[in-house]
Amino acid sequence: MKEYEENDFEKYTKLTAMMLKAFKYAFEENLEVVLRVFLLAIKEAEKEESLDTLIYYGEIYLKYIELTNSQLKEEDIREEIRKLDGKGDVTMGILEQIEERGIKKGIQKGIQKGIKEGKIKTAKNSLKLGIPLEQVAQISELTLEEVKKIKRELEK
């Protein structure tokens, strides 16, 4: 990527050019340079792309930066963006959206976990009452295999 000039990317869509520019500078040691290039690339892509699209690709890129730079954490990235005095508004918006999505995913996972735990509790109580395995599976909405596993655990 380093041998390419930024004007080499102009023949692509704004979004593709944004990502190519961003990855070209991804290994730059100075995080400020990495983020500045990314912010400028986002500004260009904003003209043609929706915020959701920018968030999607921004999330990928920021996660890539974090993963390829082991000592760097999301908070470091946020701090560098804050230092850019308002020039990082879109990127901060992206980070906020990522955080919001993460919270929503966490809530959804928590709900799913709670539902699963409720089903397991129902199965345990049903098994303790001596209800046949097939009926416990129907009552609890678990598979027969899951119910058998729960029964084995109760018998220990």
C-alpha positions in Angstrom: 0.0 0.0 0.0 2.8 2.4 0.8 4.0 2.6 -2.8 0.6 4.0 -3.9 -0.1 7.7 -3.9 -3.3 9.0 -2.6 -4.4 10.2 -6.0 -4.1 6.6 -7.2 -7.3 6.0 -5.1 -9.3 8.7 -6.8 -10.5 6.3 -9.5 -12.5 4.3 -6.9 -15.7 5.1 -5.2 -15.4 7.5 -2.2 -15.9 4.7 0.2 -13.3 2.5 -1.4 -10.9 5.4 -1.5 -11.6 6.1 2.1 -10.7 2.6 3.2 -7.6 2.5 0.9 -6.3 5.8 2.3 -7.0 4.7 5.8 -5.2 1.3 5.4 -2.3 3.0 3.6 -1.5 4.9 6.9 -2.7 2.2 9.3 0.8 1.3 10.4 2.0 4.9 10.9 3.4 5.1 14.4 1.8 8.5 15.1 -1.8 7.8 16.0 -2.7 11.4 15.3 -1.6 11.0 11.6 -3.5 7.7 11.3 -6.7 9.3 12.7 -6.3 12.6 10.7 -6.0 10.6 7.4 -9.0 8.5 8.4 -11.1 11.6 9.3 -10.2 13.3 6.0 -11.2 10.1 4.2 -14.5 10.0 6.1 -15.2 13.6 5.2 -14.8 12.7 1.5 -16.9 9.5 1.8 -19.7 11.5 3.6 -20.6 13.1 0.3 -21.7 9.8 -1.1 -22.4 7.4 1.7 -24.9 7.2 4.5 -23.9 7.5 8.2 -24.8 3.8 8.7 -22.3 2.8 5.9 -19.6 5.0 7.4 -20.3 3.6 10.8 -20.0 0.1 9.5 -16.7 0.7 7.7 -15.4 3.0 10.4 -16.0 0.3 13.0 -14.0 -2.2 11.0 -11.2 0.2 10.5 -11.0 1.4 14.1 -11.1 -2.2 15.4 -8.3 -3.0 12.9 -6.2 -0.2 14.3 -6.8 -1.4 17.8 -6.0 -5.0 16.9 -2.8 -4.3 14.9 -1.5 -2.0 17.6 -1.7 -4.2 20.8 -0.8 -1.4 23.2 -3.5 0.8 21.8 -7.0 0.6 23.3 -10.3 2.2 22.3 -10.0 4.9 24.9 -6.6 5.9 23.4 -8.3 6.3 20.0 -11.1 8.4 21.6 -8.6 10.6 23.4 -6.7 11.3 20.1 -10.0 12.1 18.4 -10.9 14.5 21.1 -7.5 16.2 20.6 -8.5 17.0 17.0 -10.7 19.8 18.3 -14.0 19.1 16.5 -12.5 17.7 13.4 -13.3 14.3 14.7 -17.0 14.8 15.1 -18.0 12.2 12.5 -15.6 9.7 14.0 -16.8 10.4 17.5 -20.3 9.9 16.2 -19.1 6.6 14.8 -17.6 5.6 18.1 -20.8 6.5 19.9 -22.9 4.5 17.5 -20.5 1.5 17.9 -20.8 1.9 21.7 -24.6 2.1 21.4 -24.7 -1.0 19.2 -22.5 -2.8 21.7 -24.8 -1.9 24.6 -27.8 -3.0 22.5 -26.1 -6.3 21.7 -25.2 -6.8 25.3 -28.8 -6.2 26.4 -30.0 -8.6 23.7 -27.5 -11.2 24.8 -28.5 -10.7 28.4 -32.2 -11.2 27.5 -31.4 -14.3 25.6 -29.3 -15.6 28.5 -32.1 -14.9 30.9 -34.6 -16.7 28.6 -32.3 -19.7 28.4 -31.8 -19.8 32.2 -35.6 -19.6 32.6 -36.0 -22.6 30.3 -33.3 -24.5 32.2 -35.0 -23.7 35.5 -38.3 -24.9 34.2 -36.7 -28.1 33.0 -35.1 -28.7 36.3 -38.3 -28.1 38.3 -40.2 -30.4 35.8 -37.6 -33.1 36.1 -37.7 -32.9 39.9 -41.5 -33.5 39.7 -40.9 -36.6 37.7 -42.3 -35.4 34.4 -41.2 -37.5 31.5 -38.2 -36.2 29.4 -40.2 -35.6 26.2 -42.8 -33.5 28.1 -40.1 -31.6 29.9 -38.6 -30.7 26.5 -42.0 -29.5 25.3 -42.7 -27.5 28.4 -39.3 -25.9 28.6 -38.8 -25.4 24.8 -35.4 -27.1 25.1 -34.2 -30.0 22.9 -34.5 -33.5 24.3 -30.7 -33.7 24.4 -30.5 -30.5 26.5 -33.1 -32.0 28.9 -31.1 -35.2 29.2 -28.0 -33.3 30.0 -29.8 -31.3 32.7 -31.1 -34.6 34.1 -27.6 -36.0 34.3 -26.4 -32.9 36.1 -29.3 -33.2 38.6 -28.4 -36.9 39.3 -24.8 -36.0 40.2 
